[in-house]
Amino acid sequence: MEHLSATYIAMPDNLEELGLIAEDIMTNLQGAARGEISMANGMLELSNVDTSKEITDLMTAQRSYQFNARSITIADQMLGLINGIR
């Protein structure tokens, strides 16, 4: 595909050199095939994201970050104590 602008793409001119056939790539949106690929107003498109799993993973990542930040703080305090003893 060739990028023409922000919203338009085009088929490359050298399809035969690439071993491709335009009819195999293009989808005809006329007639009965039009109902297979379409958009409808007022319809909700569902994503394939499991929100409960993602929220659980986010909570785990936040806790890991907090633990790592706390361990760095404690290590810094210990080094400060060691420097104070000298």
N, C-alpha and C positions, 0 to 999 in steps of 0.2 A: 504494500500500500504506500502511496505517496501522500505526504501531508501537504495540503494546499493552503489551509488557513486554520483558525482556531476550531472550526466546526466541520470542515470539509476534508474528505480524503478521496483519493482517486486510485484507480487500478494502474499499475505500472505499464508502460508501453511494451516491455520486453517479456511478456508472460510466456510466450512460446520458448524463448531462450531458457527460462527457468523451469520448463517442463510442466507448466500449469495451463489449465483450460478455464477461461473466464466463466463458462456456464457452471462449472463445478464449484466455483467460489461464490458467485452471485446468487441471491435468493430473489425469486420473482414474487413481488408483493401484489400481484394482480389476481383477481378471481378468488378461488377457494383458499389459496395459500395465504391470502391477506389476513385471515382470521388466526392463523398460527403464530404470526409475529405481529403484535400490535400493542398499543397502549390505550388505556381507558381512563377517562376522567373519574375522579372520586374513588378510585380503587387504591388500596393500600398494598404497596409492594413489600413483601417480607424478605428480610435478609436471612442468611444462613448462619447467623451468630447466635450462640447460646448465651443469653445475657447473664443467667445465674452463674454459669461457669466463668465467664469473663469477670464478673464482679468478685467471685471467690479468688480468682487468680490475681486480681488487682489488690485485694486485701492482703494476700500472701506476699505480694511484691512490696507493699507498703510496710508490712511488719519486718520483712527482711531488710529493707532500707533503714528502718528505725533501729534494728538490732546492730547493723553495721555501723551506723552513725554513732550509736552509744558506745560500741567497742572502741572506735577511734577516739572518742572523748575520754574514755577510761584510760586508754593507752597513753594519751597526752598527759593526763593527770599523773599517771605513774611516772612518766619520764620527768615531769616537773618535780615530783617528790624526790626522785633519784638525784636530780641536779641540785636540789635544796640540801640534801644530806652532805654533798661534797664540800 
